[in-house]
Amino acid sequence: MEPRGEITRLPMAHANAASRGADACGHARRRALTLTSAAFVSGGPKRQAVRDAAAGLLARGLESGCAIRGVDPPTPGAAAAVAHPSRRAQAWLRRLSRHDPAGVAGAFCARVLQTGEPIVLSVVSSALLRLWTSPVYWPYLDEHEISGLLVVPLVARGTVLGTLSLWRERPHGIFDEQDVVLVQEVARRLALA
């Protein structure tokens, strides 16, 4: 006997919203392909150069701070790609990451490394982040009011290789679904590099 299923018909408004959602995800994936292609072209064969290029492109494209950290090499002070749309903030973050590579989202990155699952915080503040951030970053958090946080794993062949974290500062809002899809797709592509 052949299995029988029911066809659910969505009201037109829901069908259009679902279609727009699928279009938005498709657009995010196309942007991820463009972004990672540009990172590979500008970074060449060096993994760190590709990460630096991708972090810069994400920071400017999403108007957010960005850090890409690998678990390779597994040595203290492992290199991190850090970028920010503001040159001043980017230089500050790079200096701070030399002292403490955990970064603005350090505790959240550790959790993502442990679970392999992304973290999206829509309601976050710099004061709240101080609870989970090294005191080295407190002056940065005092000057830059964080409004949203996104951390995704870099996963290849079932192994978590690192994290890609982004944070939005006021007046920019939270990360939306399209941003999350874009960042996850970029992380997937970077992990395979």
Residue pairs with C-beta under 8 A, 6 or more apart in sequence:
10 18
21 177
24 177
24 178
24 181
25 177
25 178
25 181
27 178
28 178
28 179
28 181
28 182
28 185
29 181
29 182
29 185
31 61
31 182
32 181
32 182
32 185
32 186
32 189
33 185
33 189
35 54
35 57
35 58
35 61
35 182
35 186
36 54
36 186
36 189
36 190
38 53
38 57
39 50
39 51
39 53
39 54
39 57
39 190
40 50
40 53
40 193
42 49
42 53
43 49
43 50
43 51
43 52
43 53
43 54
44 50
47 70
47 193
48 79
48 81
50 190
50 193
51 68
51 70
51 81
51 190
52 81
52 83
54 68
54 81
54 186
54 190
55 66
55 67
55 68
55 81
55 82
55 83
56 66
56 83
58 64
58 66
58 83
58 164
58 166
58 183
58 186
59 65
59 66
59 83
59 84
59 85
59 90
59 166
60 83
60 85
62 166
62 168
62 175
62 179
62 182
62 183
63 85
63 168
63 172
64 85
64 148
64 166
64 167
64 168
64 169
64 172
64 175
65 82
65 83
65 84
65 89
65 93
65 104
65 144
65 166
65 167
65 168
65 169
66 81
66 82
66 83
66 84
66 164
66 165
66 166
67 80
67 81
67 82
67 83
67 93
67 97
67 103
67 104
67 105
67 109
67 163
67 164
67 165
67 166
68 80
68 81
68 154
68 162
68 163
68 164
68 165
68 190
69 78
69 80
69 81
69 101
69 103
69 109
69 162
69 163
69 165
70 78
70 79
70 154
70 161
70 162
71 78
71 113
71 160
71 161
71 162
72 78
72 161
72 162
73 79
76 101
77 98
77 101
78 101
80 97
80 101
80 103
82 90
82 93
82 94
82 97
82 103
83 90
84 90
84 93
89 140
89 144
92 140
93 103
93 104
93 140
96 103
96 136
96 137
96 140
97 103
99 136
100 106
100 134
100 136
100 137
102 109
102 110
102 133
102 134
103 109
103 137
103 165
104 129
104 133
104 137
104 140
104 141
104 146
104 165
104 167
105 129
105 133
105 149
105 151
105 163
105 165
105 167
106 132
106 133
106 134
107 132
107 133
108 119
108 121
108 132
108 149
108 151
108 165
109 151
109 163
109 165
111 119
111 151
112 118
112 119
112 151
112 152
112 153
112 160
112 163
113 153
113 160
113 162
113 163
116 153
116 155
116 160
117 153
118 150
118 151
118 152
118 153
118 180
118 184
119 149
119 150
119 151
120 148
120 149
120 150
120 175
120 180
121 148
121 149
121 150
122 148
122 174
122 175
123 174
124 146
124 147
124 148
124 149
125 145
125 146
125 147
126 141
126 142
126 144
126 145
126 146
127 141
129 141
129 146
129 149
130 138
130 141
133 141
144 169
145 169
145 170
146 167
146 168
146 169
146 170
147 168
147 169
147 170
147 172
147 173
147 174
148 167
148 168
148 172
148 173
148 174
148 175
149 165
149 166
149 167
149 168
150 165
150 166
150 167
150 175
150 179
150 180
150 183
151 163
151 164
151 165
151 166
152 163
152 164
152 165
152 180
152 183
152 184
152 187
153 160
153 161
153 162
153 163
153 164
153 187
153 191
154 160
154 161
154 162
154 163
154 164
154 187
154 190
154 191
155 161
155 187
155 188
155 191
156 191
156 192
161 191
162 191
164 183
164 186
164 187
164 190
166 175
166 183
168 174
168 175
175 183
